[in-house]
Amino acid sequence: MIIYCVLWIPTAFHKRLVPTSGLHEKEVDISDIENKPHKVKVKLDEKENVVITSVDDKHNVILTLIESSSNGLFLYEYEINGEKNPLVGEEVQYAIYHIVKEFYHVHEHHDPEEDAHLTPYCSKKKPQIRTQNNEALIHYLKNYQEKFSAYLHQLRFAYEGLKVTKQSPKNAFFVSTKSYKEIIRLCTKARGEELYYNSLNKSKYNTLCKAGQQVCISENVSEKRENGVNESDLSKIAFNIENTLENIKLIESKILHDYNFESSKISVNIAWLALSVGIILGLISIVLGAIPFFKTDKTLPKFNEQKVEIEQIIANQSIFDKKVDTLTYKIKAIENGSDNNGQKGVNNRAPVPTEAPH
């Protein structure tokens, strides 16, 4: 039995996607049973067919590429026998789809796990991916309705949590900052996903899944479509997606306004806190510096004794200096007296007799 599978590779541009550079072969566990892994190898061959092989090489399935469209839809076909195939059945495992996306797509605007809401489209009837409003295109547009709704739910939860933490003074700054970053991260992801969504929504193949689309049913065309969705339902899907995106943008605007306002108040509070800490540290420094001058009662007597000893030394030095001055004066007086006495003795001596005349 032939099964057709359409895998959408997220793209932000309408152009033919080519495989990324590098090795196009990976191993993945496709088991849904805990502690019972079922690992398979997924490989992209030179014709861009997807070759799925069990690690024991007992089973092998090839997803043969038939065609692709510029909006990222890839149509494959594969064959399954009457017996149950352990690799693929009438649906392709999400884990295999995820690996195929990585062969073409780099997760630039979101994390790899954010693709969880995108599921493969499989059918026993061959889809026409190059026709308007084809079943595969509508399938992935509906996926994005669920994907954006999940983002909005997370954002609302995070925003309510932020408002609660703002009311609690304990760790409010740090908790609010963490919540704010998480909200901005989610908003960035949602805006990035919107780029990928637009490649489907604004594709020339989508004319019905648009918000505000006027539903005009021809008399020769039944309102009920083959994929189980009528035109009015498609318009509702588009409206829900666009309204969800507007809600996400509104939350982003509110959080930016509220957080910036709170940040200014927090900055002032931090400035006052820094000033207070500076004053306290200054007072502590003054107190510590004054401690040597304000000793306890046990050290005060010792300080007084040292002061008396110093004063006594100064007094003794003064007495010694006076004694030295007195002795010096006396020595000089004695020296002066000796000189005067010697000069007087010379003047009183009798004249030396001279020789008598003959």
C-alpha positions as CSV (number, residue, x, y, z in Angstrom):
1,M,0.0,0.0,0.0
2,I,1.3,3.5,-0.9
3,I,1.2,6.2,1.7
4,Y,1.7,9.8,0.9
5,C,3.4,12.1,3.4
6,V,3.8,15.9,3.3
7,L,6.5,17.4,5.6
8,W,6.6,21.1,6.0
9,I,10.1,22.6,6.4
10,P,9.8,26.0,8.2
11,T,11.1,28.7,6.0
12,A,10.9,32.5,6.1
13,F,11.2,32.9,2.3
14,H,9.4,31.6,-0.7
15,K,12.2,29.7,-2.5
16,R,13.4,26.2,-3.2
17,L,14.9,24.8,0.0
18,V,18.2,22.9,-0.3
19,P,19.8,20.7,2.4
20,T,22.1,22.4,4.8
21,S,25.8,21.7,4.7
22,G,27.2,18.9,6.8
23,L,26.4,15.2,7.4
24,H,22.8,14.3,6.6
25,E,22.5,11.3,8.8
26,K,21.3,11.0,12.3
27,E,20.1,8.4,14.8
28,V,16.9,8.8,16.8
29,D,14.8,6.9,19.2
30,I,11.2,6.5,17.9
31,S,9.9,4.3,20.8
32,D,6.9,5.5,22.8
33,I,7.6,2.9,25.6
34,E,9.8,4.0,28.5
35,N,13.0,2.0,29.0
36,K,12.4,0.2,25.6
37,P,14.3,2.3,23.1
38,H,13.8,1.7,19.3
39,K,16.6,3.5,17.6
40,V,16.7,4.1,13.9
41,K,19.0,5.8,11.4
42,V,17.6,8.6,9.3
43,K,19.6,9.5,6.2
44,L,19.1,11.9,3.3
45,D,20.5,10.4,0.1
46,E,21.8,12.2,-3.0
47,K,18.3,12.5,-4.5
48,E,16.9,13.9,-1.2
49,N,15.0,10.8,-0.4
50,V,14.7,9.9,3.3
51,V,16.1,6.5,4.1
52,I,15.0,5.1,7.4
53,T,16.8,2.0,8.7
54,S,16.7,0.2,12.0
55,V,20.0,-0.1,13.9
56,D,20.0,-3.9,13.4
57,D,19.4,-3.4,9.7
58,K,16.4,-5.7,9.7
59,H,14.0,-3.1,8.4
60,N,14.2,-0.4,5.9
61,V,11.8,2.2,4.5
62,I,12.4,4.9,1.9
63,L,10.4,8.1,1.8
64,T,10.7,8.9,-1.9
65,L,10.6,12.6,-2.7
66,I,8.0,13.4,-5.4
67,E,8.0,17.3,-5.4
68,S,8.3,20.4,-3.2
69,S,6.8,23.8,-3.2
70,S,8.4,27.2,-2.6
71,N,6.5,27.6,0.7
72,G,8.3,24.7,2.2
73,L,6.0,21.7,1.6
74,F,7.8,18.5,0.6
75,L,5.7,15.6,-0.8
76,Y,7.0,12.0,-0.3
77,E,5.6,8.6,-0.9
78,Y,6.5,5.3,0.8
79,E,5.2,1.7,0.7
80,I,4.1,-0.5,3.6
81,N,3.2,-4.2,3.5
82,G,0.2,-5.8,5.0
83,E,2.2,-6.7,8.2
84,K,2.9,-3.9,10.7
85,N,6.1,-2.0,9.9
86,P,8.1,-1.2,13.0
87,L,9.5,1.9,11.4
88,V,6.5,3.7,9.9
89,G,2.8,2.9,9.5
90,E,0.1,5.0,8.0
91,E,1.7,8.0,9.8
92,V,5.3,9.1,10.0
93,Q,6.8,9.4,13.5
94,Y,7.2,12.9,14.7
95,A,10.8,12.1,15.7
96,I,11.6,11.2,12.1
97,Y,9.9,14.4,10.8
98,H,12.0,16.4,13.3
99,I,15.2,14.9,11.9
100,V,14.2,15.6,8.3
101,K,13.5,19.2,9.2
102,E,17.0,19.6,10.6
103,F,18.5,18.5,7.2
104,Y,17.0,21.7,5.7
105,H,16.2,24.0,8.6
106,V,18.3,25.8,11.2
107,H,16.4,26.7,14.4
108,E,17.2,30.4,14.1
109,H,14.1,31.9,15.8
110,H,13.2,29.2,18.2
111,D,14.5,26.1,20.1
112,P,14.2,22.7,18.5
113,E,11.6,21.6,21.0
114,E,9.3,24.4,19.9
115,D,8.4,22.4,16.8
116,A,6.4,20.0,18.9
117,H,3.0,21.3,17.7
118,L,4.0,20.6,14.1
119,T,2.9,17.1,13.1
120,P,3.4,15.3,9.7
121,Y,0.5,15.2,7.3
122,C,-0.1,11.7,5.8
123,S,-2.8,10.4,3.5
124,K,-3.7,7.5,1.3
125,K,-4.7,9.9,-1.4
126,K,-2.0,11.9,-3.1
127,P,-2.1,15.5,-2.0
128,Q,-1.7,18.3,-4.6
129,I,0.6,20.7,-2.8
130,R,0.7,23.1,-5.7
131,T,-3.0,23.7,-5.7
132,Q,-4.9,26.4,-3.7
133,N,-6.1,25.6,-0.2
134,N,-4.7,22.0,-0.5
135,E,-5.2,19.7,2.5
136,A,-1.5,19.7,3.6
137,L,-1.4,23.5,3.7
138,I,-4.5,23.7,5.8
139,H,-3.2,21.0,8.1
140,Y,-0.1,23.0,9.0
141,L,-2.0,26.3,9.2
142,K,-4.2,24.6,11.8
143,N,-1.0,23.4,13.6
144,Y,0.0,27.0,13.9
145,Q,-3.3,27.9,15.6
146,E,-2.4,25.5,18.4
147,K,1.2,26.6,18.4
148,F,0.4,30.3,18.9
149,S,-2.3,29.5,21.5
150,A,0.4,27.6,23.5
151,Y,2.7,30.7,23.4
152,L,-0.1,33.0,24.5
153,H,-0.9,30.7,27.4
154,Q,2.7,30.7,28.6
155,L,2.9,34.4,28.2
156,R,-0.2,35.1,30.3
157,F,1.0,32.8,33.0
158,A,4.4,34.4,33.1
159,Y,2.9,37.9,33.1
160,E,0.5,37.1,36.0
161,G,3.5,35.7,37.9
162,L,5.4,38.9,37.3
163,K,2.6,41.1,38.6
164,V,2.5,39.0,41.8
165,T,6.2,39.3,42.4
166,K,6.0,43.0,42.0
167,Q,3.7,43.2,45.0
168,S,6.2,41.3,47.2
169,P,9.2,43.4,48.4
170,K,11.3,40.3,49.1
171,N,13.6,39.6,46.2
172,A,11.2,41.6,44.0
173,F,14.0,43.0,41.8
174,F,15.7,39.7,41.1
175,V,12.5,37.7,40.7
176,S,10.9,40.3,38.5
177,T,14.0,40.6,36.3
178,K,14.0,36.8,35.8
179,S,10.3,36.8,34.9
180,Y,10.8,39.7,32.6
181,K,13.6,37.9,30.7
182,E,11.4,34.8,30.3
183,I,8.5,36.9,28.9
184,I,10.8,38.6,26.4
185,R,12.2,35.3,25.4
186,L,8.7,33.9,24.7
187,C,7.7,37.0,22.8
188,T,10.9,36.8,20.7
189,K,10.1,33.1,19.9
190,A,6.5,33.9,19.0
191,R,7.6,36.8,16.6
192,G,10.1,34.4,15.0
193,E,7.4,31.8,14.5
194,E,5.2,34.4,12.9
195,L,7.9,34.7,10.2
196,Y,7.6,31.0,9.4
197,Y,3.8,31.1,9.6
198,N,3.6,33.9,7.0
199,S,5.3,31.7,4.5
200,L,2.2,29.5,4.6
201,N,-0.4,32.2,5.3
202,K,0.8,34.6,2.6
203,S,1.5,31.8,0.1
204,K,-0.3,32.0,-3.2
205,Y,-1.8,28.6,-2.4
206,N,-3.7,30.0,0.5
207,T,-6.8,32.0,-0.4
208,L,-9.3,30.9,2.2
209,C,-7.5,30.7,5.6
210,K,-7.4,34.4,6.0
211,A,-8.9,36.6,8.7
212,G,-11.9,38.6,7.5
213,Q,-12.2,36.5,4.3
214,Q,-15.6,36.8,2.8
215,V,-17.1,33.4,2.3
216,C,-18.6,33.0,-1.2
217,I,-19.9,29.6,-2.0
218,S,-20.5,28.8,-5.6
219,E,-23.7,26.8,-6.4
220,N,-21.5,24.1,-8.0
221,V,-19.2,23.8,-5.0
222,S,-20.1,22.2,-1.7
223,E,-19.3,24.2,1.4
224,K,-18.0,21.0,3.0
225,R,-14.5,20.3,1.8
226,E,-12.8,16.9,1.4
227,N,-10.5,17.5,4.4
228,G,-13.4,18.0,6.7
229,V,-13.1,21.8,7.0
230,N,-15.4,24.3,5.3
231,E,-14.5,27.8,4.3
232,S,-16.1,29.5,7.2
233,D,-14.0,27.4,9.5
234,L,-10.8,28.3,7.7
235,S,-11.6,32.0,8.1
236,K,-12.1,31.4,11.9
237,I,-8.8,29.6,12.1
238,A,-7.1,32.6,10.5
239,F,-8.9,35.0,12.8
240,N,-7.9,33.1,15.9
241,I,-4.3,33.1,14.8
242,E,-4.1,36.8,14.0
243,N,-6.0,37.7,17.2
244,T,-3.6,35.5,19.2
245,L,-0.6,37.3,17.7
246,E,-2.2,40.6,18.6
247,N,-2.6,39.5,22.2
248,I,1.1,38.4,22.3
249,K,2.1,41.9,21.0
250,L,-0.1,43.6,23.5
251,I,1.5,41.6,26.4
252,E,4.9,42.5,25.1
253,S,4.1,46.2,25.0
254,K,2.6,46.2,28.5
255,I,5.6,44.3,30.0
256,L,8.0,46.7,28.3
257,H,6.1,49.7,29.6
258,D,5.7,48.4,33.2
259,Y,9.2,47.0,33.5
260,N,10.8,50.2,32.2
261,F,8.8,52.2,34.8
262,E,9.7,49.8,37.6
263,S,13.3,49.8,36.4
264,S,13.5,53.6,36.9
265,K,12.1,53.3,40.4
266,I,14.5,50.5,41.2
267,S,17.4,52.5,39.9
268,V,16.5,55.3,42.3
269,N,16.2,52.9,45.2
270,I,19.6,51.4,44.3
271,A,21.1,54.8,44.3
272,W,19.7,55.5,47.8
273,L,20.9,52.1,48.9
274,A,24.4,52.8,47.7
275,L,24.4,56.2,49.4
276,S,23.2,54.6,52.7
277,V,25.8,51.9,52.5
278,G,28.5,54.5,51.9
279,I,27.5,56.5,54.9
280,I,27.4,53.4,57.1
281,L,30.8,52.3,55.9
282,G,32.2,55.8,56.6
283,L,30.9,55.8,60.1
284,I,32.4,52.4,60.7
285,S,35.7,53.6,59.5
286,I,35.6,56.6,61.9
287,V,34.7,54.4,64.8
288,L,37.5,52.0,64.0
289,G,40.0,54.8,63.6
290,A,39.0,56.4,67.0
291,I,39.4,53.2,69.0
292,P,43.1,53.7,69.8
293,F,42.3,57.0,71.4
294,F,39.5,55.6,73.6
295,K,41.2,52.8,75.5
296,T,39.5,50.8,78.2
297,D,40.0,51.5,81.9
298,K,42.5,48.7,82.1
299,T,44.9,50.4,79.7
300,L,44.4,53.9,81.0
301,P,46.7,53.7,84.1
302,K,49.5,52.2,82.0
303,F,49.1,55.1,79.6
304,N,49.4,57.6,82.5
305,E,52.5,55.9,83.9
306,Q,54.2,56.2,80.5
307,K,53.2,59.9,80.4
308,V,54.8,60.6,83.9
309,E,58.0,58.8,82.9
310,I,58.3,60.9,79.8
311,E,57.8,64.1,81.7
312,Q,60.4,63.0,84.3
313,I,62.9,62.3,81.6
314,I,62.3,65.8,80.1
315,A,62.7,67.4,83.6
316,N,66.0,65.5,84.2
317,Q,67.3,66.5,80.9
318,S,66.6,70.2,81.8
319,I,68.4,69.8,85.1
320,F,71.4,68.2,83.4
321,D,71.5,71.0,80.8
322,K,71.6,73.6,83.6
323,K,74.4,71.8,85.4
324,V,76.4,71.6,82.3
325,D,75.9,75.3,81.7
326,T,77.1,76.1,85.3
327,L,80.2,74.0,85.0
328,T,81.1,75.6,81.7
329,Y,80.7,79.0,83.2
330,K,83.0,78.2,86.1
331,I,85.7,76.7,83.9
332,K,85.7,79.8,81.8
333,A,85.9,82.0,85.0
334,I,88.9,80.0,86.3
335,E,90.7,80.3,82.9
336,N,90.2,84.1,82.9
337,G,91.5,84.4,86.5
338,S,94.7,82.5,85.8
339,D,95.6,84.8,82.9
340,N,95.2,88.0,85.1
341,N,97.4,86.7,87.9
342,G,100.2,85.8,85.6
343,Q,100.3,89.3,84.0
344,K,100.4,91.0,87.5
345,G,103.5,88.9,88.7
346,V,105.5,90.0,85.7
347,N,105.0,93.7,86.3
348,N,106.1,93.5,90.0
349,R,109.4,91.8,89.4
350,A,112.7,93.8,90.2
351,P,114.6,95.1,87.2
352,V,117.5,93.1,86.2
353,P,120.7,94.8,87.3
354,T,123.0,96.1,84.5
355,E,126.8,96.0,84.4
356,A,128.6,99.0,86.4
357,P,130.7,101.5,84.3
358,H,134.3,101.3,84.8
